[in-house]
Amino acid sequence: MVRTQLSVNLNKVALIRNSREGNWPDPVFFGRIALEAGAAGLTVHPRPDERHIRVSDLKPLSDLVKEYPGREFNIEGNPFENLMPLLREIRPHQATFVPDAVGQKTSDHGFDFSDPDVRAKLVPVIEEAKSYGCRVSLFMDPEPEYTRWAKEVGADRIELYTEAYADAWNTLIADAIVTPYADCAKLADELGLGVNAGHDLSLENLEPLLKACGNVLEVSIGHAFTAEALQFGFAETVRRYNELLDKIAAE
């Protein structure tokens, strides 16, 4: 069982800020709290409409992460929309490619790797991101065959899209739902791909998924994290995640 790392997604902090004029709550301020409390990294998804994270946030957040050796900055986005120029400028540790349409409310599917045109289009943008020094992770539905194609197009990691698991984790179908995630994680390990996971994960539902997969290197958590931080405080929520991740790794 690997010790999974927590990357705190700051999108919702930026969404609250953008509901008013000014820069409060400041994503950099809360990013620092997360890193001081022990988060392994920060994640953002600068959408073209800038409804939460803005392009102007990226350099200050990147500079912040550089103050904490060993921590990582992860930028998510669609490589066929606005992402690639941002990667060229910021050069984050990790680029997570997500096939969101412009104006999409939230990420709700991974790449359709069964489409050869999609695979062909991914190859050059993956190579470009790597030329900027980025590790490349591909957002992926839990389909084992997609794991093979992610390896084929040159990804370093996959990020398992976990909404289906989060919706079902405490129901009678939970065991059936988690099985394809575990299968993908096992195959990724055999292929030499790293495994990340994200979407609707929380303190409440994280443990069964990580135990079933066994080799998830990183989870990026934002929506639930922000809600939990309203209850426990930002730093305390990071500590609670780290305590849980330590516990899972030790079992």
Secondary structure, DSSP 8 states (H G I E B T S, - for coil): ----EEEEE-HHHHHHHHTSSS--S-HHHHHHHHHHTT-SEEEE---TT-SSS-HHHHHHHHHHHHTSTT-EEEEEE-TTTTHHHHHHHH--SEEEE----TT-SS------TTSHHHHHHHHHHHHHHHHTT-EEEEEE-S-HHHHHHHHHHT-SEEEEE-HHHHHHTTSTTHHHHHHHHHHHHHHHHHHT-EEEEESS--TTTHHHHHHHHS-EEEEEE-HHHHHHHHHH-HHHHHHHHHHHHHHHHH-
